[in-house]
């Protein structure tokens, strides 16, 4: 694993080049007005002193902006900013310095607002690299030595301390505990580990130290594979056009045609400049970023962090929704869902005895058993002679009765005659309960679906125009299909690796805009290539970096609110931009007819900007309700 590059702290938006140009343009125009109306008039080298600040603005601010626009044109990127660049050049050629300086201010100010809205975030690959330990604890001749991770070889004996991240794929040789692999595999449970158990790099160790035998080098382990997939997905991320550029594709040619026609008809180049100054697409350059900033603020107040503002522009255009299972449509933890009780025993009796024993266990399923027992208000008894032999479950004595909890395979290996008496196996996880060596019950566990999952899925098509809904999970097929039936999803892909998820999302995105929701590290590549990637919860910084938006409290209602915030942004931004462009076209017609000189045109454009921005600010005002997640039926 290579060391992640050091990342400097992001500069404040006003210290970025566009922010500095906007600030300098403001100062320059103010100095121009002061010197212009000074008494007596001042001059330098035979020119009015009031021209010097404008020349400085055009030289220090206009030239970099125009060069940047020219570079985009060379690359074949034509945006609405092109009009502003032409206006700056034309104003210099015609000696109309004030309109040119005003255009520099409008263009750089809009870019500064856009930079503020975007805000920088560390890359996904850096976050992936940061998460892995830089050293491993290698056991050599009875002592532990910290070695660089990339020096670990297959067959090395390593110790993973409590709460550490496992450095490589391998096999447990000593120790017993649990590891959280849910972010890597999609399985919703913390997995028990004992000698012989496989471990995955990137999984989080529990409370006990484990000794493992390295089965892969760090660069070949499962976590490194996910990093490689992530790197490939970053390189092939689709480039999507922003809303301002889409509108500018129609507006820019119209303005240029009108400006050229005015010049050709009148023979006056000033009319060409006048039309372009009025045409400067400030409703696109300023109003849309203002609306984006307001929407980001509104989303933050609802517990939704917007990492990529383009998400807000795109989410209302998504027509395919792809869901991960664990932690997204489920709660990501096991629940006791059913007891299959043998004759001669009762559910309360079984739960009371098993709960009394599981109080002393750190097994991942113990919490689910205790919760079920407490919900029934059962009183626990004291246990004695408690033991948890590796691979054999847990046993103890309660009220003079011998209680044992283990897996079906382990029980049948010791008492094969119990096979006929046992209830048939079902999907999900299960535990077999023996009381006084007699088969007593089987406890069935599942990852519980979210209470609002079915209603949320049902409302996506009629309320948000989502035509296809898919469930893509790394979990077992039976578990995924069971959840799909509960929430009403018909397209199901189970047992999917991060690479397979990535290919599914990439394929679907080539046909229609996609919304992907997931919460694990195994979802990160898919999140990064979807049109809109939404991460659930704060469990993984990797997932949060790959996604365009993060739902902090893992609520489907918050996803619905994000959909509505995106719709409001798009509607209000279109109102501001389209309304501003209509007013600008009217102004262009006056300028083309000679009724509006360049400076007056720039001032008119500023008035139009104010109206567009005031309308855009409405987006930050929360409506009465931001969710319609109730079942539309």
Backbone torsions as a table, in degrees:
resi	resn	phi	psi	omega
1	UNK	NA	131.5	178.2
2	UNK	-83.0	152.2	179.6
3	UNK	-70.0	132.8	-179.4
4	UNK	-65.2	142.3	178.4
5	UNK	-64.4	145.5	178.7
6	UNK	-73.8	138.6	-175.2
7	UNK	-115.0	126.2	178.3
8	UNK	-76.2	154.2	179.4
9	UNK	-64.7	137.6	-178.7
10	UNK	-63.1	136.6	179.7
11	UNK	-75.0	154.0	174.9
12	UNK	-61.8	149.2	-175.1
13	UNK	-58.0	-34.0	-176.5
14	UNK	-78.2	-9.9	175.8
15	UNK	-94.3	-4.1	175.0
16	UNK	-73.8	159.6	-176.4
17	UNK	-53.6	-45.8	-177.6
18	UNK	-65.3	-35.6	177.6
19	UNK	-67.4	-39.8	179.2
20	UNK	-67.9	-37.2	178.0
21	UNK	-65.7	-43.5	179.2
22	UNK	-61.4	-42.6	178.5
23	UNK	-65.1	-43.0	178.6
24	UNK	-64.8	-38.4	179.0
25	UNK	-64.3	-39.3	179.0
26	UNK	-62.3	-46.1	179.4
27	UNK	-64.3	-42.4	-178.1
28	UNK	-63.3	-43.1	179.6
29	UNK	-67.2	-39.6	178.0
30	UNK	-62.2	-44.1	178.2
31	UNK	-63.1	-39.0	177.8
32	UNK	-58.2	-46.5	-177.9
33	UNK	-66.1	-37.8	179.1
34	UNK	-64.4	-47.3	-178.1
35	UNK	-70.8	-32.0	-177.6
36	UNK	-65.5	-36.9	-177.3
37	UNK	-102.7	15.9	177.5
38	UNK	-70.9	147.3	178.4
39	UNK	-125.0	119.9	-1.4
40	UNK	-77.4	162.4	178.7
41	UNK	-59.4	141.1	-179.3
42	UNK	-104.5	147.7	177.6
43	UNK	-139.0	153.0	178.8
44	UNK	-136.9	125.5	179.8
45	UNK	52.0	36.9	175.4
46	UNK	81.4	2.2	178.2
47	UNK	-114.6	152.2	175.5
48	UNK	-58.3	132.4	-179.9
49	UNK	-59.9	-26.3	-178.6
50	UNK	-66.5	-17.8	179.3
51	UNK	-77.7	-23.8	-174.1
52	UNK	-62.1	-46.1	177.6
53	UNK	-61.0	-35.5	179.5
54	UNK	-68.6	-39.6	176.7
55	UNK	-62.1	-39.1	177.9
56	UNK	-64.0	-41.8	179.0
57	UNK	-62.1	-44.6	-177.8
58	UNK	-69.7	-36.2	-179.0
59	UNK	-74.7	-48.2	-174.7
60	UNK	-84.4	-27.0	-179.2
61	UNK	-108.0	-44.5	-176.5
62	UNK	-68.1	-42.9	-178.1
63	UNK	-60.2	-49.9	177.6
64	UNK	-59.3	-39.5	-179.2
65	UNK	-65.6	-43.1	-179.9
66	UNK	-66.3	-41.5	178.1
67	UNK	-61.8	-40.1	177.9
68	UNK	-62.7	-41.8	179.1
69	UNK	-67.1	-39.1	177.7
70	UNK	-62.5	-39.3	178.2
71	UNK	-61.9	-39.6	177.3
72	UNK	-64.9	-40.1	179.1
73	UNK	-63.2	-41.8	178.2
74	UNK	-59.6	-35.9	179.2
75	UNK	-80.3	-2.4	-179.1
76	UNK	83.3	18.0	179.2
77	UNK	-100.7	109.0	-179.0
78	UNK	-109.8	116.8	-178.3
79	UNK	-121.7	174.8	179.8
80	UNK	-65.8	-19.1	179.2
81	UNK	-67.7	-16.5	-177.2
82	UNK	-58.2	-38.0	178.3
83	UNK	-58.7	-41.6	-179.7
84	UNK	-63.4	-41.5	178.8
85	UNK	-62.3	-43.2	178.2
86	UNK	-63.6	-38.7	179.2
87	UNK	-62.5	-41.7	-179.8
88	UNK	-62.7	-47.4	-179.2
89	UNK	-62.7	-45.2	-178.3
90	UNK	-63.0	-39.9	-179.4
91	UNK	-63.8	-37.0	178.4
92	UNK	-68.6	-44.1	-179.1
93	UNK	-60.9	-40.5	-177.7
94	UNK	-87.1	-2.8	-180.0
95	UNK	75.7	14.3	177.7
96	UNK	-91.3	81.8	-170.0
97	UNK	-73.4	-38.5	-176.6
98	UNK	-63.8	-47.5	176.4
99	UNK	-57.9	-39.1	179.0
100	UNK	-62.9	-42.7	179.6
101	UNK	-65.5	-37.7	177.6
102	UNK	-63.7	-38.1	177.9
103	UNK	-67.1	-39.8	176.0
104	UNK	-58.0	-44.0	179.3
105	UNK	-62.4	-45.8	-178.5
106	UNK	-64.6	-43.5	-177.1
107	UNK	-68.3	-49.0	-178.7
108	UNK	-68.1	-34.6	177.4
109	UNK	-63.3	-41.7	177.3
110	UNK	-64.6	-41.7	178.5
111	UNK	-65.6	-35.9	177.5
112	UNK	-64.7	-41.4	176.5
113	UNK	-62.7	-40.6	179.0
114	UNK	-63.5	-41.9	178.7
115	UNK	-63.3	-39.3	178.1
116	UNK	-64.2	-40.4	-179.8
117	UNK	-66.7	-38.0	-176.8
118	UNK	-71.2	-45.2	-177.4
119	UNK	50.4	139.5	-176.1
120	UNK	-86.6	147.8	175.8
121	UNK	-136.1	150.7	-179.7
122	UNK	-64.6	152.0	-176.2
123	UNK	-73.6	159.0	179.6
124	UNK	-63.6	-40.4	-176.9
125	UNK	-65.7	-37.2	176.0
126	UNK	-63.7	-41.4	179.5
127	UNK	-65.2	-39.5	177.0
128	UNK	-61.7	-45.9	-178.7
129	UNK	-65.8	-39.1	-179.7
130	UNK	-62.9	-31.9	-173.8
131	UNK	-70.0	-31.3	-178.0
132	UNK	-77.9	143.0	176.7
133	UNK	-66.2	150.7	178.5
134	UNK	-88.9	-16.0	179.6
135	UNK	-130.8	160.7	173.2
136	UNK	-126.0	152.8	-179.1
137	UNK	-96.0	99.7	-176.3
138	UNK	-93.6	135.0	-179.0
139	UNK	-93.3	118.3	-178.6
140	UNK	-134.1	118.9	179.0
141	UNK	52.8	43.1	175.3
142	UNK	81.7	-0.2	179.4
143	UNK	-123.2	157.3	-179.7
144	UNK	-100.1	134.5	178.7
145	UNK	-129.4	129.4	175.3
146	UNK	-78.6	123.5	-178.6
147	UNK	-125.4	155.8	177.2
148	UNK	-61.6	142.0	-174.4
149	UNK	-59.6	-37.4	-176.7
150	UNK	-75.6	-2.2	176.3
151	UNK	-96.7	-4.2	179.8
152	UNK	-68.9	131.1	-178.4
153	UNK	-111.9	159.0	175.9
154	UNK	-60.5	132.4	-178.9
155	UNK	96.7	-8.9	176.2
156	UNK	-68.0	146.4	174.8
157	UNK	-97.1	121.7	-176.4
158	UNK	-121.2	153.6	174.3
159	UNK	-114.3	128.3	176.1
160	UNK	-104.6	114.0	-177.9
161	UNK	-73.8	163.0	178.3
162	UNK	-54.3	136.4	175.6
163	UNK	67.3	9.0	175.3
164	UNK	-84.2	163.6	174.8
165	UNK	-91.2	131.0	-177.6
166	UNK	-65.2	128.1	-172.3
167	UNK	-80.5	-29.6	-177.0
168	UNK	-143.6	164.9	170.7
169	UNK	-71.7	143.5	180.0
170	UNK	-174.0	-161.1	-177.7
171	UNK	-133.6	136.9	179.5
172	UNK	-70.6	132.1	175.4
173	UNK	-111.8	-27.8	178.2
174	UNK	-145.1	145.8	176.3
175	UNK	99.8	160.1	178.9
176	UNK	-140.0	138.1	-179.4
177	UNK	-177.6	-154.3	178.2
178	UNK	-134.8	156.6	174.8
179	UNK	-134.1	142.1	176.8
180	UNK	-93.2	107.0	-179.3
181	UNK	-108.9	7.1	-169.6
182	UNK	-61.3	-35.1	-179.0
183	UNK	-69.4	-22.6	-177.3
184	UNK	-94.1	-41.3	-170.2
185	UNK	-103.1	-22.5	-173.7
186	UNK	88.8	-10.6	176.0
187	UNK	-69.2	136.0	-171.0
188	UNK	-83.6	1.9	-171.3
189	UNK	-115.8	151.2	167.3
190	UNK	-73.7	132.1	-171.4
191	UNK	-97.9	132.0	177.0
192	UNK	-67.3	142.1	179.0
193	UNK	-127.4	132.0	177.9
194	UNK	-144.3	169.7	178.8
195	UNK	-50.7	128.6	-177.1
196	UNK	100.7	-15.4	-179.5
197	UNK	-76.2	142.7	176.1
198	UNK	-81.7	145.4	176.0
199	UNK	-125.7	151.5	-178.1
200	UNK	-113.0	139.8	173.9
201	UNK	-62.2	140.6	-179.1
202	UNK	93.4	-13.3	177.5
203	UNK	-78.9	155.5	-174.0
204	UNK	-101.2	124.0	-179.5
205	UNK	-73.4	154.7	179.6
206	UNK	-87.1	-137.8	-172.0
207	UNK	-88.1	-8.9	-174.9
208	UNK	-115.4	142.9	176.0
209	UNK	-71.5	141.8	178.9
210	UNK	-124.9	138.7	173.1
211	UNK	-99.5	127.7	-176.2
212	UNK	-126.7	154.8	174.1
213	UNK	-102.3	119.7	-176.4
214	UNK	-64.8	125.6	178.9
215	UNK	-103.5	-14.1	178.8
216	UNK	-142.4	155.1	168.5
217	UNK	-72.6	158.9	-177.7
218	UNK	-57.6	-38.8	-177.0
219	UNK	-72.1	-13.7	-179.7
220	UNK	-108.7	-0.8	-175.5
221	UNK	-74.6	171.3	-174.8
222	UNK	-60.2	-40.6	-178.4
223	UNK	-64.8	-40.9	178.4
224	UNK	-64.1	-35.6	177.6
225	UNK	-62.0	-42.3	177.8
226	UNK	-62.6	-39.0	177.3
227	UNK	-60.9	-41.2	180.0
228	UNK	-64.9	-41.9	177.3
229	UNK	-63.7	-40.3	179.7
230	UNK	-63.0	-41.7	-179.5
231	UNK	-63.9	-41.6	178.9
232	UNK	-64.9	-40.2	-179.5
233	UNK	-67.7	-34.1	177.5
234	UNK	-63.8	-39.4	-177.4
235	UNK	-71.5	-23.6	-177.5
236	UNK	-113.4	23.4	179.3
237	UNK	-66.3	132.0	-177.3
238	UNK	-68.1	143.7	176.5
239	UNK	-92.6	119.4	-176.8
240	UNK	-110.7	140.3	-178.8
241	UNK	-76.7	136.9	178.7
242	UNK	-78.9	162.3	-176.4
243	UNK	-60.1	-43.4	-179.4
244	UNK	-61.5	-39.4	179.5
245	UNK	-69.9	-34.6	177.6
246	UNK	-62.7	-44.8	178.4
247	UNK	-69.6	-38.4	-179.4
248	UNK	-64.1	-26.0	179.1
249	UNK	-61.7	-28.1	177.0
250	UNK	-93.2	-37.8	-173.0
251	UNK	-72.3	-42.1	-175.6
252	UNK	-61.2	-50.8	178.7
253	UNK	-60.4	-37.9	179.8
254	UNK	-60.6	-46.6	-179.0
255	UNK	-64.1	-41.6	-179.7
256	UNK	-65.0	-42.7	179.0
257	UNK	-61.7	-44.2	-179.2
258	UNK	-65.5	-40.0	179.8
259	UNK	-65.4	-45.5	179.5
260	UNK	-64.4	-40.6	179.8
261	UNK	-63.4	-40.5	178.6
262	UNK	-63.8	-41.4	178.4
263	UNK	-65.2	-45.7	-177.6
264	UNK	-65.3	-38.8	-176.6
265	UNK	-73.8	-34.0	-175.2
266	UNK	-101.3	-22.4	-173.8
267	UNK	73.2	11.1	-176.9
268	UNK	-110.8	111.4	-178.3
269	UNK	-65.9	-23.2	179.5
270	UNK	-63.1	-32.5	177.7
271	UNK	-65.9	-35.9	175.6
272	UNK	-58.2	-47.2	179.1
273	UNK	-65.5	-42.1	-179.2
274	UNK	-58.6	-42.7	178.8
275	UNK	-64.2	-43.5	-177.0
276	UNK	-68.3	-36.7	178.8
277	UNK	-63.9	-44.4	176.7
278	UNK	-65.6	-32.7	-176.4
279	UNK	-77.7	-13.8	-178.5
280	UNK	-48.2	120.1	-166.4
281	UNK	-78.5	58.9	-179.3
282	UNK	-65.0	-32.5	173.8
283	UNK	-57.7	-30.8	175.7
284	UNK	-80.6	-40.6	-174.4
285	UNK	-73.0	-35.0	-173.1
286	UNK	-110.9	-48.8	-172.3
287	UNK	-62.7	-41.1	-178.8
288	UNK	-66.3	-46.7	174.6
289	UNK	-59.0	-37.8	177.7
290	UNK	-61.5	-43.4	177.8
291	UNK	-63.6	-37.8	178.8
292	UNK	-64.3	-44.9	179.8
293	UNK	-61.5	-42.5	177.6
294	UNK	-62.2	-39.4	179.2
295	UNK	-69.2	-37.6	176.5
296	UNK	-61.4	-42.4	178.8
297	UNK	-64.0	-44.8	179.2
298	UNK	-62.7	-42.7	179.3
299	UNK	-63.2	-41.3	-179.3
300	UNK	-61.4	-37.3	178.8
301	UNK	-67.9	-17.4	178.1
302	UNK	-100.5	11.1	178.7
303	UNK	78.7	26.8	179.0
304	UNK	-120.4	119.1	-179.5
305	UNK	-97.7	120.1	179.2
306	UNK	-93.1	112.9	179.9
307	UNK	-92.4	-30.7	177.8
308	UNK	-125.5	107.4	-176.7
309	UNK	-57.6	-24.1	178.7
310	UNK	-61.0	-22.9	176.7
311	UNK	-55.6	-41.6	-177.3
312	UNK	-65.9	-31.4	178.7
313	UNK	-76.9	-31.0	-170.2
314	UNK	-95.1	-26.0	-166.0
315	UNK	-62.6	-31.1	180.0
316	UNK	-74.9	-11.1	178.7
317	UNK	-93.6	-5.9	-177.4
318	UNK	-68.9	134.6	179.8
319	UNK	-119.5	-6.2	175.7
320	UNK	-127.5	128.3	177.5
321	UNK	-112.5	128.0	-179.1
322	UNK	-120.7	125.0	-175.9
323	UNK	-113.9	137.6	161.7
324	UNK	-77.6	164.7	-177.2
325	UNK	-94.0	-65.6	-170.0
326	UNK	-67.7	123.8	177.9
327	UNK	80.8	-6.0	180.0
328	UNK	-109.3	-64.5	173.6
329	UNK	-93.3	-6.5	174.8
330	UNK	-123.7	174.2	-179.4
331	UNK	-85.5	-9.5	176.6
332	UNK	77.0	24.2	177.3
333	UNK	-149.6	150.8	-176.2
334	UNK	-74.2	144.5	175.3
335	UNK	-128.4	140.3	174.8
336	UNK	-73.4	114.2	-173.4
337	UNK	-105.5	-22.1	-175.5
338	UNK	-160.0	145.5	172.5
339	UNK	-120.0	122.4	172.7
340	UNK	-98.8	102.9	-170.2
341	UNK	-100.1	133.6	178.9
342	UNK	-75.3	160.8	178.7
343	UNK	-60.7	139.3	179.6
344	UNK	95.2	-4.1	178.1
345	UNK	-126.7	160.6	177.8
346	UNK	-124.3	157.1	-179.3
347	UNK	-59.4	-48.7	179.7
348	UNK	-59.2	-38.2	-180.0
349	UNK	-64.7	-45.4	-179.7
350	UNK	-63.2	-47.3	-177.9
351	UNK	-62.9	-38.0	-179.4
352	UNK	-66.1	-44.8	-178.4
353	UNK	-69.1	-45.4	-178.8
354	UNK	-66.4	-42.6	178.3
355	UNK	-61.9	-38.8	178.8
356	UNK	-60.9	-35.3	179.5
357	UNK	-80.2	-41.4	-175.4
358	UNK	-70.1	-13.8	175.2
359	UNK	-58.3	-24.2	-175.9
360	UNK	-100.1	9.7	-175.0
361	UNK	-111.6	151.6	171.9
362	UNK	-108.1	16.5	179.4
363	UNK	-62.4	144.1	-178.4
364	UNK	-57.0	-26.9	-177.8
365	UNK	-89.6	-7.7	-176.3
366	UNK	-61.7	-40.9	-178.0
367	UNK	-62.1	-38.2	179.7
368	UNK	-66.5	-39.2	179.2
369	UNK	-67.0	-44.7	-179.5
370	UNK	-63.9	-39.3	179.1
371	UNK	-63.1	-44.0	179.6
372	UNK	-63.1	-39.6	179.9
373	UNK	-67.6	-40.5	-179.9
374	UNK	-69.3	-34.2	177.6
375	UNK	-62.0	-25.7	178.3
376	UNK	-96.1	7.0	175.9
377	UNK	58.2	42.4	178.9
378	UNK	-87.8	142.5	178.2
379	UNK	-91.8	132.1	-179.7
380	UNK	-85.8	152.2	177.0
381	UNK	-108.4	161.5	177.0
382	UNK	-72.6	145.3	179.7
383	UNK	-115.4	152.8	177.6
384	UNK	-138.9	168.4	179.4
385	UNK	52.5	43.1	-177.6
386	UNK	-79.2	137.0	175.4
387	UNK	-151.0	153.6	176.7
388	UNK	-134.0	76.1	179.1
389	UNK	-60.9	138.6	-178.3
390	UNK	-53.4	126.4	176.8
391	UNK	76.1	6.0	-176.7
392	UNK	-120.1	8.2	179.4
393	UNK	82.5	-149.5	-176.2
394	UNK	-129.2	145.3	178.0
395	UNK	-143.5	157.0	179.4
396	UNK	-176.0	175.4	-179.8
397	UNK	-113.7	127.8	-178.2
398	UNK	-132.9	123.6	-177.4
399	UNK	50.1	38.7	177.9
400	UNK	78.2	3.8	-179.0
401	UNK	-109.7	138.9	178.9
402	UNK	-84.8	119.1	-178.1
403	UNK	-115.3	131.0	178.5
404	UNK	-131.0	137.8	177.5
405	UNK	-124.7	126.0	-177.1
406	UNK	-157.0	-179.5	177.5
407	UNK	-85.1	158.4	-179.2
408	UNK	-58.4	-45.8	-176.9
409	UNK	-63.3	-41.7	-179.3
410	UNK	-66.6	-39.2	180.0
411	UNK	-65.4	-46.0	-177.4
412	UNK	-69.0	-25.5	177.2
413	UNK	-65.8	-31.1	-179.3
414	UNK	-95.3	-33.5	-178.1
415	UNK	-133.1	73.3	-176.4
416	UNK	-61.8	-20.2	-179.6
417	UNK	-68.7	-12.8	-179.9
418	UNK	-81.5	-6.7	-175.0
419	UNK	-57.1	-43.7	-176.6
420	UNK	-67.7	-29.8	-176.5
421	UNK	-81.0	-22.1	-174.3
422	UNK	-73.3	146.5	171.6
423	UNK	-66.2	148.1	-178.6
424	UNK	-62.5	151.7	-180.0
425	UNK	-68.4	147.1	177.1
426	UNK	-127.9	167.9	177.6
427	UNK	-67.5	159.3	-176.2
428	UNK	95.8	-171.3	178.6
429	UNK	-96.7	154.0	-179.7
430	UNK	-147.7	156.5	173.9
431	UNK	-131.2	139.9	177.3
432	UNK	-98.5	134.5	179.9
433	UNK	-109.3	126.7	174.1
434	UNK	-114.7	133.5	175.4
435	UNK	-121.7	120.2	-174.9
436	UNK	53.5	41.9	178.3
437	UNK	66.5	8.8	175.7
438	UNK	-100.5	142.8	175.5
439	UNK	-64.7	127.2	-176.0
440	UNK	-118.1	-38.9	-176.3
441	UNK	-170.2	163.6	169.0
442	UNK	-123.3	130.2	178.5
443	UNK	-99.8	126.2	-178.4
444	UNK	-105.5	136.3	-177.9
445	UNK	-125.3	143.7	173.1
446	UNK	-140.9	160.7	171.6
447	UNK	-81.4	117.9	-170.4
448	UNK	-73.5	131.4	176.8
449	UNK	-69.1	152.1	178.0
450	UNK	-65.2	143.6	-175.0
451	UNK	-60.8	-33.5	-177.0
452	UNK	-98.6	11.5	-174.9
453	UNK	-62.7	-49.3	-176.8
454	UNK	-64.0	-45.0	179.6
455	UNK	-63.2	-39.0	179.5
456	UNK	-64.0	-45.8	-179.8
457	UNK	-62.9	-42.6	-177.8
458	UNK	-64.1	-29.6	-173.8
459	UNK	-86.7	-9.9	-174.5
460	UNK	-65.0	-41.2	-177.8
461	UNK	-70.2	-53.7	-177.1
462	UNK	-71.4	-30.5	-175.1
463	UNK	-93.4	-28.8	-173.6
464	UNK	-128.2	6.0	175.1
465	UNK	69.1	23.2	177.2
466	UNK	-78.2	115.5	-174.9
467	UNK	-87.4	-29.9	-178.6
468	UNK	-129.1	137.4	177.5
469	UNK	-127.8	126.6	-175.3
470	UNK	-127.5	147.7	174.7
471	UNK	-115.7	117.1	-176.7
472	UNK	-124.7	118.4	-172.0
473	UNK	-142.6	153.9	173.3
474	UNK	-87.7	-1.2	-177.1
475	UNK	-77.2	174.9	-178.6
476	UNK	-67.4	150.0	-174.5
477	UNK	-59.0	-42.9	-177.2
478	UNK	-63.8	-41.0	179.7
479	UNK	-66.2	-43.2	-178.2
480	UNK	-66.4	-43.1	180.0
481	UNK	-65.4	-37.3	178.3
482	UNK	-61.1	-45.7	179.4
483	UNK	-65.7	-42.1	-179.1
484	UNK	-57.7	-40.5	179.0
485	UNK	-66.6	-36.2	-178.7
486	UNK	-68.5	-38.3	-174.9
487	UNK	-98.5	-10.3	175.7
488	UNK	90.9	35.2	175.5
489	UNK	-105.9	134.7	-174.0
490	UNK	-107.6	-21.7	177.3
491	UNK	-98.4	113.1	-170.2
492	UNK	-128.4	132.7	174.7
493	UNK	-128.8	112.9	-177.2
494	UNK	-109.1	162.6	176.9
495	UNK	62.5	33.1	-174.9
496	UNK	-91.3	132.1	175.0
497	UNK	-79.8	166.7	176.1
498	UNK	-55.0	-37.2	179.1
499	UNK	-64.7	-41.7	-179.7
500	UNK	-69.6	-39.5	174.9
501	UNK	-59.2	-43.6	179.9
502	UNK	-58.4	-45.6	-178.6
503	UNK	-66.3	-38.2	178.5
504	UNK	-62.9	-47.6	-178.3
505	UNK	-66.2	-40.7	179.4
506	UNK	-62.7	-41.1	179.3
507	UNK	-64.5	-45.4	-178.4
508	UNK	-67.8	-35.9	-179.4
509	UNK	-67.0	-26.6	177.8
510	UNK	-70.6	-18.0	-179.0
511	UNK	-100.2	-35.4	-177.7
512	UNK	-159.0	159.4	177.8
513	UNK	-63.8	134.5	-173.2
514	UNK	-117.0	144.8	171.4
515	UNK	-114.0	120.2	-179.7
516	UNK	-115.8	132.4	178.3
517	UNK	-121.9	125.4	178.9
518	UNK	-156.7	171.0	-177.1
519	UNK	-136.4	-3.0	-175.5
520	UNK	-108.3	164.7	176.7
521	UNK	-59.9	-32.8	178.3
522	UNK	-67.8	-10.5	176.4
523	UNK	-92.3	-12.4	-171.6
524	UNK	-57.4	-47.5	179.3
525	UNK	-59.7	-42.8	-179.8
526	UNK	-65.2	-39.5	178.2
527	UNK	-59.9	-36.5	-173.6
528	UNK	-75.1	-24.3	-176.9
529	UNK	-103.6	-10.9	176.1
530	UNK	-67.1	156.6	176.0
531	UNK	-57.0	-44.6	175.6
532	UNK	-133.7	121.0	176.4
533	UNK	-108.5	126.5	-178.5
534	UNK	-120.4	123.3	179.7
535	UNK	-97.5	140.6	179.8
536	UNK	-98.5	127.7	170.7
537	UNK	75.9	-177.7	-176.0
538	UNK	-112.8	20.9	-173.9
539	UNK	-70.7	-26.1	-176.3
540	UNK	-139.3	121.0	176.4
541	UNK	-69.6	-23.8	178.6
542	UNK	-65.6	-48.5	-180.0
543	UNK	-62.3	-40.9	-179.3
544	UNK	-63.6	-38.0	179.6
545	UNK	-69.6	-35.6	-177.8
546	UNK	-73.6	-27.2	-175.5
547	UNK	-84.2	158.8	175.0
548	UNK	-86.3	-21.5	179.2
549	UNK	-144.5	150.7	-179.1
550	UNK	-126.4	125.1	175.3
551	UNK	-92.4	108.4	-169.8
552	UNK	-68.3	-36.8	-174.2
553	UNK	-102.4	16.7	175.1
554	UNK	50.8	53.4	-178.8
555	UNK	-119.8	130.5	176.5
556	UNK	-66.3	-27.4	176.2
557	UNK	-63.9	-36.1	177.6
558	UNK	-66.0	-34.5	175.5
559	UNK	-62.5	-42.1	177.7
560	UNK	-62.2	-40.5	178.3
561	UNK	-64.2	-38.7	176.8
562	UNK	-61.8	-41.0	177.2
563	UNK	-59.9	-42.3	-178.6
564	UNK	-73.1	-35.4	176.6
565	UNK	-63.0	-41.7	177.1
566	UNK	-63.3	-40.1	179.0
567	UNK	-65.0	-43.5	179.6
568	UNK	-63.7	-42.5	178.7
569	UNK	-58.0	-48.9	-176.4
570	UNK	-61.8	-42.5	-178.5
571	UNK	-66.1	-47.7	-177.2
572	UNK	-71.2	-37.8	177.6
573	UNK	-63.1	-40.6	178.0
574	UNK	-65.5	-39.6	176.3
575	UNK	-59.2	-48.3	-177.3
576	UNK	-65.0	-47.2	-176.1
577	UNK	-70.2	-48.4	-177.9
578	UNK	-67.1	-41.8	177.1
579	UNK	-61.7	-42.9	178.4
580	UNK	-64.1	-39.0	179.9
581	UNK	-67.6	-37.4	177.9
582	UNK	-61.8	-45.0	177.7
583	UNK	-65.2	-37.4	178.7
584	UNK	-65.7	-39.6	178.0
585	UNK	-62.1	-40.5	176.5
586	UNK	-61.7	-44.0	177.1
587	UNK	-62.8	-38.4	178.7
588	UNK	-61.4	-38.4	179.5
589	UNK	-63.6	-41.3	176.6
590	UNK	-64.7	-41.7	179.1
591	UNK	-65.5	-39.0	179.0
592	UNK	-64.2	-31.2	179.9
593	UNK	-83.4	-4.0	177.4
594	UNK	90.5	7.3	-178.6
595	UNK	-89.6	-3.8	-174.1
596	UNK	-137.7	99.2	178.0
597	UNK	-68.5	166.7	-174.0
598	UNK	-55.6	-46.2	-177.8
599	UNK	-64.5	-44.5	177.3
600	UNK	-63.3	-35.6	177.6
601	UNK	-64.4	-39.7	178.2
602	UNK	-63.9	-40.7	178.8
603	UNK	-66.8	-38.9	176.3
604	UNK	-62.1	-41.0	179.1
605	UNK	-63.0	-36.6	177.1
606	UNK	-64.0	-39.9	178.3
607	UNK	-64.0	-41.0	176.9
608	UNK	-62.1	-40.0	179.0
609	UNK	-60.0	-43.2	-178.5
610	UNK	-60.5	-44.3	178.9
611	UNK	-62.6	-44.2	-179.0
612	UNK	-63.9	-42.0	-179.2
613	UNK	-67.7	-41.8	178.2
614	UNK	-59.0	-40.6	177.3
615	UNK	-67.3	-39.4	-179.9
616	UNK	-64.1	-31.0	-178.9
617	UNK	-65.7	-18.3	179.4
618	UNK	-61.2	-22.8	-174.4
619	UNK	-64.8	-25.8	-178.3
620	UNK	-79.6	-11.8	180.0
621	UNK	-84.4	114.7	-175.9
622	UNK	-67.6	135.8	175.3
623	UNK	-73.7	177.6	-178.5
624	UNK	-60.7	-37.6	179.5
625	UNK	-142.8	140.3	178.4
626	UNK	-111.2	9.2	-177.0
627	UNK	-141.3	140.5	172.1
628	UNK	-128.8	41.1	-171.8
629	UNK	-73.4	-5.7	176.7
630	UNK	-62.4	150.3	-178.3
631	UNK	-56.4	118.6	-178.3
632	UNK	-65.1	-17.5	176.3
633	UNK	-83.0	NA	NA
